[in-house]
Amino acid sequence: MRLRVEFTTEPFDLDEAPPHAVVARDVIQAARLDAVDVGPFGNTAEGGADEVLTAVDALLRKALAAGATRVSLQVNVIGEGEK
């Protein structure tokens, strides 16, 4: 199964990326995912179910530890075949 995760971390800082946002970006970029798009107001990543769920676990733990007060995420099934 293939999944797509979309997420944001808060609180926002329009002047510079807060530590929790940097940690979240680093976790997703280091994960074994097929497609990653990191932006200032939202982030997406795609990959196999195990890889996405492992990355989401690390993302939540590390972003919260780095000061995130809210993490909003959505996970969608986008296909059945592994890539």
Buried (B, 14 or more C-beta within 10 A) or exposed (E): EBBBBBBBBBEEEEEEBBBBBBBBBBBBEEBEBEEBEBEEEEBBBBBBEEBBBBBBEBBBEBBBEBEBEEBEBEBEEEEEEEE
